[in-house]
């Protein structure tokens, strides 16, 4: 238990004191994110906050993880370093999307093949339970890529990606602690400590952004936590902490980044555009367009994610299909209401002008 608490404190402390130096260096070297028509900030802002998150997470995990119970830790750290380097390169000198994806695939493959962070069961989805490696390995790599990029895509307003990842890390970290998987609890709490410290400098007025350096890393860690949450249920038969409808509960925990990514990609495809085309159609953009401040939008989305976690927990007895239908229906209707609200606001502005 003390290792879990100390991992949180260590990550928080290191990130908290590292960020001001990163802000100072980034400002002097002009390593800033310049606003444009797609972005919600006004002033050029340093975008290397992910370096502080990375430092806090890595140092804390290495210091407090009992290697005797986490023999695959070296491969997990290798994947962290890969996405960190990809993110840092893209923040300093933007790189081609296919290069980023190739690096993410490499990091995900290390996790899946070497660390066994992979899915071996579909828990009855499509009538399938156990799945062979030739299905589980590519499916797991795909799932990791989706989650990584989902967090990268919601990192568009102050505090959002950091707050959502903190919530997910605290929820899953507590669950891992309760089932006595301290190694995963330490990883989760190290992330939570670092992101909470980062948020001190990321709330409005933001002094720094996490950039791809941070967004890709927190996405990767949340992907590891989510897949392990699903997979470890194979060992929890009869445990009071075992969930029903495990895949749907996992989606409920990650609902904001996952649903927003799914909705945006489907919208772009329906309109005949590439799903990788950038636009201002993310849920946080809709809320800003409705007149909300960054922190109000972030607070509402974090509360919404909390609500979906509670719904997933309370209605897990419905089964995977029904719970997933409930979650997606609520998310869809909520988004439709937001779209209607934005349209009304836009009409009022056009009339007033």
Secondary structure in CASP SS format (residue, H / E / C, confidence):
PFRMAT SS
TARGET T0000
AUTHOR 0000-0000-0000
METHOD secondary structure of the structure
MODEL  1
X C 1.00
X H 1.00
X H 1.00
X H 1.00
X H 1.00
X H 1.00
X H 1.00
X H 1.00
X H 1.00
X H 1.00
X H 1.00
X H 1.00
X H 1.00
X H 1.00
X H 1.00
X H 1.00
X H 1.00
X H 1.00
X H 1.00
X H 1.00
X H 1.00
X H 1.00
X H 1.00
X H 1.00
X H 1.00
X H 1.00
X H 1.00
X H 1.00
X C 1.00
X C 1.00
X C 1.00
X E 1.00
X E 1.00
X C 1.00
X C 1.00
X C 1.00
X C 1.00
X C 1.00
X C 1.00
X C 1.00
X C 1.00
X C 1.00
X C 1.00
X C 1.00
X E 1.00
X E 1.00
X C 1.00
X C 1.00
X H 1.00
X H 1.00
X H 1.00
X H 1.00
X H 1.00
X H 1.00
X H 1.00
X H 1.00
X H 1.00
X H 1.00
X H 1.00
X H 1.00
X H 1.00
X H 1.00
X H 1.00
X H 1.00
X C 1.00
X C 1.00
X H 1.00
X H 1.00
X H 1.00
X C 1.00
X C 1.00
X C 1.00
X H 1.00
X H 1.00
X H 1.00
X H 1.00
X H 1.00
X H 1.00
X H 1.00
X H 1.00
X H 1.00
X H 1.00
X H 1.00
X H 1.00
X H 1.00
X H 1.00
X H 1.00
X H 1.00
X H 1.00
X H 1.00
X H 1.00
X H 1.00
X C 1.00
X C 1.00
X C 1.00
X C 1.00
X H 1.00
X H 1.00
X H 1.00
X H 1.00
X H 1.00
X H 1.00
X H 1.00
X H 1.00
X H 1.00
X H 1.00
X H 1.00
X H 1.00
X H 1.00
X H 1.00
X H 1.00
X H 1.00
X H 1.00
X H 1.00
X C 1.00
X C 1.00
X C 1.00
X C 1.00
X C 1.00
X C 1.00
X E 1.00
X C 1.00
X C 1.00
X C 1.00
X H 1.00
X H 1.00
X H 1.00
X C 1.00
X C 1.00
X E 1.00
X C 1.00
X C 1.00
X H 1.00
X H 1.00
X H 1.00
X H 1.00
X H 1.00
X H 1.00
X H 1.00
X H 1.00
X H 1.00
X H 1.00
X H 1.00
X H 1.00
X H 1.00
X H 1.00
X H 1.00
X H 1.00
X H 1.00
X H 1.00
X H 1.00
X H 1.00
X H 1.00
X H 1.00
X C 1.00
X C 1.00
X C 1.00
X C 1.00
X C 1.00
X H 1.00
X H 1.00
X H 1.00
X H 1.00
X H 1.00
X H 1.00
X H 1.00
X H 1.00
X H 1.00
X H 1.00
X H 1.00
X H 1.00
X H 1.00
X H 1.00
X H 1.00
X H 1.00
X H 1.00
X H 1.00
X H 1.00
X C 1.00
X C 1.00
X C 1.00
X H 1.00
X H 1.00
X H 1.00
X H 1.00
X H 1.00
X H 1.00
X H 1.00
X H 1.00
X H 1.00
X H 1.00
X H 1.00
X H 1.00
X H 1.00
X H 1.00
X H 1.00
X H 1.00
X H 1.00
X H 1.00
X H 1.00
X H 1.00
X H 1.00
X C 1.00
X C 1.00
X C 1.00
X C 1.00
X C 1.00
X E 1.00
X C 1.00
X C 1.00
X H 1.00
X H 1.00
X H 1.00
X H 1.00
X H 1.00
X H 1.00
X H 1.00
X H 1.00
X H 1.00
X H 1.00
X H 1.00
X H 1.00
X H 1.00
X H 1.00
X H 1.00
X H 1.00
X H 1.00
X H 1.00
X H 1.00
X H 1.00
X H 1.00
X H 1.00
X H 1.00
X H 1.00
X H 1.00
X C 1.00
X C 1.00
X C 1.00
X C 1.00
X C 1.00
X C 1.00
X C 1.00
X C 1.00
X C 1.00
X C 1.00
X H 1.00
X H 1.00
X H 1.00
X H 1.00
X H 1.00
X H 1.00
X H 1.00
X H 1.00
X C 1.00
X H 1.00
X H 1.00
X H 1.00
X H 1.00
X H 1.00
X H 1.00
X H 1.00
X H 1.00
X H 1.00
X H 1.00
X H 1.00
X H 1.00
X H 1.00
X H 1.00
X H 1.00
X H 1.00
X C 1.00
X C 1.00
X C 1.00
X C 1.00
X C 1.00
X C 1.00
X C 1.00
X C 1.00
X C 1.00
X C 1.00
X C 1.00
X C 1.00
X H 1.00
X H 1.00
X H 1.00
X H 1.00
X H 1.00
X H 1.00
X H 1.00
X C 1.00
X C 1.00
X C 1.00
X C 1.00
X H 1.00
X H 1.00
X H 1.00
X H 1.00
X H 1.00
X H 1.00
X H 1.00
X H 1.00
X H 1.00
X H 1.00
X H 1.00
X H 1.00
X H 1.00
X H 1.00
X H 1.00
X H 1.00
X H 1.00
X H 1.00
X H 1.00
X H 1.00
X H 1.00
X C 1.00
X H 1.00
X H 1.00
X H 1.00
X C 1.00
X H 1.00
X H 1.00
X H 1.00
X H 1.00
X H 1.00
X H 1.00
X H 1.00
X H 1.00
X H 1.00
X H 1.00
X H 1.00
X H 1.00
X H 1.00
X H 1.00
X H 1.00
X H 1.00
X H 1.00
X H 1.00
X H 1.00
X H 1.00
X H 1.00
X H 1.00
X H 1.00
X H 1.00
X H 1.00
X H 1.00
X H 1.00
X H 1.00
X H 1.00
X H 1.00
X H 1.00
X H 1.00
X H 1.00
X C 1.00
END
